[in-house]
Amino acid sequence: MKILVTAIIVHITYRGEWDAAQVAGEYRTASLTSQGFIHCSTASQVIPVANAFYEGQHDLVLLVIDPNRLKAELRWEPPDPPQVDENVLEVEESRVLFPHLYGPLNLDAVVRILDFPSGADGSFLMSDALML
Protein backbone atom coordinates (compact mmCIF):
# COMPACT_ATOMS: atom_id res chain seq x y z
CA MET A 1 0.00 0.00 0.00
CA LYS A 2 1.36 3.43 -0.97
CA ILE A 3 1.14 6.12 1.70
CA LEU A 4 0.13 9.59 0.48
CA VAL A 5 2.62 12.30 1.37
CA THR A 6 1.18 15.78 1.75
CA ALA A 7 4.38 17.85 1.58
CA ILE A 8 6.35 18.47 -1.57
CA ILE A 9 10.05 17.75 -1.87
CA VAL A 10 12.65 19.62 -3.90
CA HIS A 11 15.80 18.84 -5.83
CA ILE A 12 18.51 21.34 -6.80
CA THR A 13 19.96 20.95 -10.29
CA TYR A 14 21.42 22.92 -13.17
CA ARG A 15 19.06 24.19 -15.84
CA GLY A 16 21.03 22.31 -18.52
CA GLU A 17 20.59 19.01 -16.70
CA TRP A 18 16.84 19.60 -16.44
CA ASP A 19 16.70 20.52 -20.14
CA ALA A 20 18.55 17.28 -20.99
CA ALA A 21 16.02 15.32 -18.93
CA GLN A 22 13.21 16.72 -21.09
CA VAL A 23 14.87 15.16 -24.12
CA ALA A 24 15.71 11.88 -22.33
CA GLY A 25 12.20 11.47 -20.88
CA GLU A 26 13.43 11.11 -17.28
CA TYR A 27 15.82 12.82 -14.89
CA ARG A 28 18.94 11.04 -13.62
CA THR A 29 21.88 12.26 -11.56
CA ALA A 30 25.45 11.09 -11.06
CA SER A 31 24.47 10.17 -7.49
CA LEU A 32 21.87 7.74 -8.82
CA THR A 33 24.72 5.77 -10.41
CA SER A 34 27.29 6.21 -7.64
CA GLN A 35 25.06 6.06 -4.53
CA GLY A 36 21.88 4.49 -5.84
CA PHE A 37 19.59 7.48 -5.24
CA ILE A 38 18.83 11.10 -6.10
CA HIS A 39 19.32 13.56 -3.23
CA CYS A 40 16.25 15.66 -2.40
CA SER A 41 15.26 18.03 0.40
CA THR A 42 12.21 19.38 2.11
CA ALA A 43 11.37 23.04 1.67
CA SER A 44 12.94 23.83 5.05
CA GLN A 45 16.15 21.92 4.21
CA VAL A 46 16.83 23.33 0.75
CA ILE A 47 18.50 26.64 1.72
CA PRO A 48 21.02 25.09 4.17
CA VAL A 49 21.78 22.35 1.62
CA ALA A 50 22.23 24.90 -1.17
CA ASN A 51 24.59 26.98 0.95
CA ALA A 52 26.59 23.88 1.94
CA PHE A 53 26.97 22.39 -1.54
CA TYR A 54 26.13 25.01 -4.21
CA GLU A 55 27.43 28.31 -2.84
CA GLY A 56 28.49 30.64 -5.65
CA GLN A 57 27.12 28.42 -8.40
CA HIS A 58 24.84 29.75 -11.11
CA ASP A 59 22.13 28.59 -13.50
CA LEU A 60 20.43 26.47 -10.84
CA VAL A 61 16.78 25.54 -10.67
CA LEU A 62 14.65 23.90 -8.02
CA LEU A 63 12.53 20.99 -9.14
CA VAL A 64 9.41 20.98 -6.99
CA ILE A 65 8.27 17.36 -6.77
CA ASP A 66 4.95 15.84 -5.75
CA PRO A 67 6.02 12.64 -3.93
CA ASN A 68 2.65 11.03 -4.65
CA ARG A 69 3.45 11.07 -8.39
CA LEU A 70 6.83 9.35 -8.08
CA LYS A 71 7.32 6.02 -9.80
CA ALA A 72 10.60 5.21 -8.01
CA GLU A 73 10.79 4.47 -4.29
CA LEU A 74 11.20 7.43 -1.92
CA ARG A 75 12.95 6.78 1.40
CA TRP A 76 13.51 9.17 4.32
CA GLU A 77 17.08 8.65 5.54
CA PRO A 78 19.94 10.39 7.35
CA PRO A 79 22.05 12.68 5.15
CA ASP A 80 24.53 11.17 2.77
CA PRO A 81 27.39 11.84 2.99
CA PRO A 82 27.00 11.61 6.78
CA GLN A 83 29.90 13.99 7.44
CA VAL A 84 27.74 17.02 6.59
CA ASP A 85 28.47 19.72 9.17
CA GLU A 86 25.48 19.71 11.51
CA ASN A 87 25.92 23.47 12.04
CA VAL A 88 25.18 23.97 8.34
CA LEU A 89 21.92 22.08 8.73
CA GLU A 90 21.19 23.78 12.08
CA VAL A 91 20.00 20.55 13.72
CA GLU A 92 21.57 17.40 15.07
CA GLU A 93 22.45 15.16 12.15
CA SER A 94 21.13 12.05 13.86
CA ARG A 95 17.61 13.50 13.85
CA VAL A 96 17.58 14.87 10.31
CA LEU A 97 16.02 12.74 7.59
CA PHE A 98 16.23 13.63 3.92
CA PRO A 99 14.14 12.31 1.04
CA HIS A 100 16.18 10.02 -1.23
CA LEU A 101 14.72 8.86 -4.53
CA TYR A 102 15.82 5.32 -5.46
CA GLY A 103 15.43 5.49 -9.20
CA PRO A 104 15.08 8.04 -11.98
CA LEU A 105 12.74 10.98 -11.47
CA ASN A 106 9.74 10.73 -13.75
CA LEU A 107 9.10 14.12 -15.33
CA ASP A 108 5.40 14.22 -14.52
CA ALA A 109 6.21 14.22 -10.78
CA VAL A 110 7.78 17.68 -11.18
CA VAL A 111 5.00 20.19 -10.57
CA ARG A 112 7.06 23.41 -10.70
CA ILE A 113 10.49 24.54 -11.83
CA LEU A 114 11.83 27.59 -10.03
CA ASP A 115 14.88 29.66 -10.94
CA PHE A 116 17.27 29.44 -7.99
CA PRO A 117 19.79 32.30 -8.14
CA SER A 118 22.38 32.91 -5.47
CA GLY A 119 22.85 36.34 -3.96
CA ALA A 120 25.71 38.71 -4.72
CA ASP A 121 27.81 36.99 -2.04
CA GLY A 122 27.14 33.53 -3.54
CA SER A 123 24.77 32.38 -0.81
CA PHE A 124 21.12 31.43 -1.06
CA LEU A 125 18.22 32.94 0.84
CA MET A 126 14.58 31.95 1.14
CA SER A 127 12.45 34.22 -0.99
CA ASP A 128 8.72 34.51 -1.60
CA ALA A 129 9.18 32.58 -4.87
CA LEU A 130 10.61 29.69 -2.86
CA MET A 131 7.79 29.52 -0.35
CA LEU A 132 6.57 26.07 -1.27
C-alpha positions as CSV (number, residue, x, y, z in Angstrom):
1,M,0.0,0.0,0.0
2,K,1.4,3.4,-1.0
3,I,1.1,6.1,1.7
4,L,0.1,9.6,0.5
5,V,2.6,12.3,1.4
6,T,1.2,15.8,1.8
7,A,4.4,17.9,1.6
8,I,6.3,18.5,-1.6
9,I,10.0,17.7,-1.9
10,V,12.6,19.6,-3.9
11,H,15.8,18.8,-5.8
12,I,18.5,21.3,-6.8
13,T,20.0,21.0,-10.3
14,Y,21.4,22.9,-13.2
15,R,19.1,24.2,-15.8
16,G,21.0,22.3,-18.5
17,E,20.6,19.0,-16.7
18,W,16.8,19.6,-16.4
19,D,16.7,20.5,-20.1
20,A,18.5,17.3,-21.0
21,A,16.0,15.3,-18.9
22,Q,13.2,16.7,-21.1
23,V,14.9,15.2,-24.1
24,A,15.7,11.9,-22.3
25,G,12.2,11.5,-20.9
26,E,13.4,11.1,-17.3
27,Y,15.8,12.8,-14.9
28,R,18.9,11.0,-13.6
29,T,21.9,12.3,-11.6
30,A,25.4,11.1,-11.1
31,S,24.5,10.2,-7.5
32,L,21.9,7.7,-8.8
33,T,24.7,5.8,-10.4
34,S,27.3,6.2,-7.6
35,Q,25.1,6.1,-4.5
36,G,21.9,4.5,-5.8
37,F,19.6,7.5,-5.2
38,I,18.8,11.1,-6.1
39,H,19.3,13.6,-3.2
40,C,16.2,15.7,-2.4
41,S,15.3,18.0,0.4
42,T,12.2,19.4,2.1
43,A,11.4,23.0,1.7
44,S,12.9,23.8,5.1
45,Q,16.2,21.9,4.2
46,V,16.8,23.3,0.7
47,I,18.5,26.6,1.7
48,P,21.0,25.1,4.2
49,V,21.8,22.4,1.6
50,A,22.2,24.9,-1.2
51,N,24.6,27.0,1.0
52,A,26.6,23.9,1.9
53,F,27.0,22.4,-1.5
54,Y,26.1,25.0,-4.2
55,E,27.4,28.3,-2.8
56,G,28.5,30.6,-5.6
57,Q,27.1,28.4,-8.4
58,H,24.8,29.7,-11.1
59,D,22.1,28.6,-13.5
60,L,20.4,26.5,-10.8
61,V,16.8,25.5,-10.7
62,L,14.6,23.9,-8.0
63,L,12.5,21.0,-9.1
64,V,9.4,21.0,-7.0
65,I,8.3,17.4,-6.8
66,D,5.0,15.8,-5.7
67,P,6.0,12.6,-3.9
68,N,2.7,11.0,-4.7
69,R,3.4,11.1,-8.4
70,L,6.8,9.4,-8.1
71,K,7.3,6.0,-9.8
72,A,10.6,5.2,-8.0
73,E,10.8,4.5,-4.3
74,L,11.2,7.4,-1.9
75,R,13.0,6.8,1.4
76,W,13.5,9.2,4.3
77,E,17.1,8.7,5.5
78,P,19.9,10.4,7.3
79,P,22.1,12.7,5.2
80,D,24.5,11.2,2.8
81,P,27.4,11.8,3.0
82,P,27.0,11.6,6.8
83,Q,29.9,14.0,7.4
84,V,27.7,17.0,6.6
85,D,28.5,19.7,9.2
86,E,25.5,19.7,11.5
87,N,25.9,23.5,12.0
88,V,25.2,24.0,8.3
89,L,21.9,22.1,8.7
90,E,21.2,23.8,12.1
91,V,20.0,20.6,13.7
92,E,21.6,17.4,15.1
93,E,22.4,15.2,12.1
94,S,21.1,12.0,13.9
95,R,17.6,13.5,13.8
96,V,17.6,14.9,10.3
97,L,16.0,12.7,7.6
98,F,16.2,13.6,3.9
99,P,14.1,12.3,1.0
100,H,16.2,10.0,-1.2
101,L,14.7,8.9,-4.5
102,Y,15.8,5.3,-5.5
103,G,15.4,5.5,-9.2
104,P,15.1,8.0,-12.0
105,L,12.7,11.0,-11.5
106,N,9.7,10.7,-13.7
107,L,9.1,14.1,-15.3
108,D,5.4,14.2,-14.5
109,A,6.2,14.2,-10.8
110,V,7.8,17.7,-11.2
111,V,5.0,20.2,-10.6
112,R,7.1,23.4,-10.7
113,I,10.5,24.5,-11.8
114,L,11.8,27.6,-10.0
115,D,14.9,29.7,-10.9
116,F,17.3,29.4,-8.0
117,P,19.8,32.3,-8.1
118,S,22.4,32.9,-5.5
119,G,22.8,36.3,-4.0
120,A,25.7,38.7,-4.7
121,D,27.8,37.0,-2.0
122,G,27.1,33.5,-3.5
123,S,24.8,32.4,-0.8
124,F,21.1,31.4,-1.1
125,L,18.2,32.9,0.8
126,M,14.6,32.0,1.1
127,S,12.5,34.2,-1.0
128,D,8.7,34.5,-1.6
129,A,9.2,32.6,-4.9
130,L,10.6,29.7,-2.9
131,M,7.8,29.5,-0.4
132,L,6.6,26.1,-1.3
